[in-house]
Amino acid sequence: MRLATWNVNSVRARLDRVLAWVDRSDVDVVALQETKCKDEQFPEQAFRDLGYEVAHHGLSQWNGVAIASRVGLEDVATTFAADVPVFGDPAVVEARAIGATCGGVRVWSLYVPNGRGLDDPHYAYKLVWMESLRAAGRRWLAEDPAAQVALVGDFNVAPTDEDVWDPGFFAGATHVSGPERAAFRALEDAGYTDVVRPHAPGPGVYTYWDYTQLRFPKRQGMRIDFVLGSPALAARVSGATVDRQERKGKGASDHAPVLVELDGTGPLPPLY
């Protein structure tokens, strides 16, 4: 089974690229973030034409998450807990999570709040949101230690200094602050492992590059997109990579897809 996650930064604006990549990469399940559309606007038929079932959760032109699967898609949920934090005026549960069981794996496509600034209300919201996810994830494993769970997506956190091109550049900014990194470690302490890093060691391996200041050609990126696996899922991982090639060219997302191979089902494209 080949599982991927990708913040596509508007699925409609990049539909041709997304479909071509999904087809070329031969993924069984792909989790998408920042689809930037309502449910009725999501190009579901285009994915179905490639053989994928689709579940999408989008409420507006912001946020939005989806899962496309060709190995089954069951028990779809759009919140991971009854107490998922709300934000905005009026306050709402944003479209930042969707879960489905695909080929026996419980996949959660997650778009963690950005935080915006250390003194912004969105930052406090981000930390509470991550704590709610941690509590849910821990509960799932307490209920079934053998559960195969994949928490995947754009976490908007670079958990170590090695995950940014220049730690000094980000001093005093979000994504690298102590509380955010502690929230990420808490997910790991709850039983979820970063299954990509052993197969794609740093430094210099990133998943996101800002559009400005020629960050991509300068290799000035951040690693903020992850696949966190439960123990049972992590034991199945035989390979992982970041498809940096997909960040190149006209009309690219500012994120690259992250792929994970389970049970040695086939070779992944070479890293970078």
Secondary structure in CASP SS format (residue, H / E / C, confidence):
PFRMAT SS
TARGET T0000
AUTHOR 0000-0000-0000
METHOD secondary structure of the structure
MODEL  1
M C 1.00
R E 1.00
L E 1.00
A E 1.00
T E 1.00
W E 1.00
N E 1.00
V C 1.00
N C 1.00
S C 1.00
V C 1.00
R C 1.00
A C 1.00
R C 1.00
L H 1.00
D H 1.00
R H 1.00
V H 1.00
L H 1.00
A H 1.00
W H 1.00
V H 1.00
D H 1.00
R H 1.00
S H 1.00
D C 1.00
V C 1.00
D C 1.00
V E 1.00
V E 1.00
A E 1.00
L E 1.00
Q E 1.00
E C 1.00
T C 1.00
K C 1.00
C C 1.00
K C 1.00
D H 1.00
E H 1.00
Q H 1.00
F C 1.00
P C 1.00
E H 1.00
Q H 1.00
A H 1.00
F H 1.00
R H 1.00
D C 1.00
L C 1.00
G C 1.00
Y C 1.00
E E 1.00
V E 1.00
A E 1.00
H E 1.00
H E 1.00
G C 1.00
L C 1.00
S C 1.00
Q C 1.00
W C 1.00
N C 1.00
G C 1.00
V E 1.00
A E 1.00
I E 1.00
A E 1.00
S E 1.00
R C 1.00
V C 1.00
G C 1.00
L C 1.00
E E 1.00
D E 1.00
V E 1.00
A E 1.00
T C 1.00
T C 1.00
F C 1.00
A C 1.00
A C 1.00
D C 1.00
V C 1.00
P C 1.00
V C 1.00
F E 1.00
G C 1.00
D C 1.00
P C 1.00
A C 1.00
V E 1.00
V C 1.00
E C 1.00
A C 1.00
R C 1.00
A E 1.00
I E 1.00
G E 1.00
A E 1.00
T E 1.00
C E 1.00
G C 1.00
G C 1.00
V E 1.00
R E 1.00
V E 1.00
W E 1.00
S E 1.00
L E 1.00
Y E 1.00
V C 1.00
P C 1.00
N C 1.00
G C 1.00
R C 1.00
G C 1.00
L C 1.00
D C 1.00
D C 1.00
P H 1.00
H H 1.00
Y H 1.00
A H 1.00
Y H 1.00
K H 1.00
L H 1.00
V H 1.00
W H 1.00
M H 1.00
E H 1.00
S H 1.00
L H 1.00
R H 1.00
A H 1.00
A H 1.00
G H 1.00
R H 1.00
R H 1.00
W H 1.00
L H 1.00
A H 1.00
E H 1.00
D C 1.00
P C 1.00
A C 1.00
A C 1.00
Q C 1.00
V E 1.00
A E 1.00
L E 1.00
V E 1.00
G E 1.00
D E 1.00
F C 1.00
N C 1.00
V C 1.00
A C 1.00
P C 1.00
T C 1.00
D H 1.00
E H 1.00
D H 1.00
V E 1.00
W C 1.00
D C 1.00
P H 1.00
G H 1.00
F H 1.00
F H 1.00
A C 1.00
G C 1.00
A C 1.00
T C 1.00
H C 1.00
V C 1.00
S C 1.00
G H 1.00
P H 1.00
E H 1.00
R H 1.00
A H 1.00
A H 1.00
F H 1.00
R H 1.00
A H 1.00
L H 1.00
E H 1.00
D H 1.00
A C 1.00
G C 1.00
Y C 1.00
T E 1.00
D E 1.00
V C 1.00
V C 1.00
R H 1.00
P H 1.00
H H 1.00
A C 1.00
P C 1.00
G C 1.00
P C 1.00
G C 1.00
V C 1.00
Y C 1.00
T C 1.00
Y E 1.00
W C 1.00
D C 1.00
Y C 1.00
T C 1.00
Q C 1.00
L C 1.00
R C 1.00
F C 1.00
P C 1.00
K C 1.00
R C 1.00
Q C 1.00
G C 1.00
M E 1.00
R C 1.00
I C 1.00
D E 1.00
F E 1.00
V E 1.00
L E 1.00
G E 1.00
S C 1.00
P H 1.00
A H 1.00
L H 1.00
A H 1.00
A C 1.00
R C 1.00
V E 1.00
S E 1.00
G E 1.00
A E 1.00
T E 1.00
V E 1.00
D C 1.00
R H 1.00
Q H 1.00
E H 1.00
R H 1.00
K C 1.00
G C 1.00
K C 1.00
G C 1.00
A C 1.00
S C 1.00
D C 1.00
H E 1.00
A C 1.00
P C 1.00
V E 1.00
L E 1.00
V E 1.00
E E 1.00
L E 1.00
D C 1.00
G C 1.00
T C 1.00
G C 1.00
P C 1.00
L C 1.00
P C 1.00
P C 1.00
L C 1.00
Y C 1.00
END
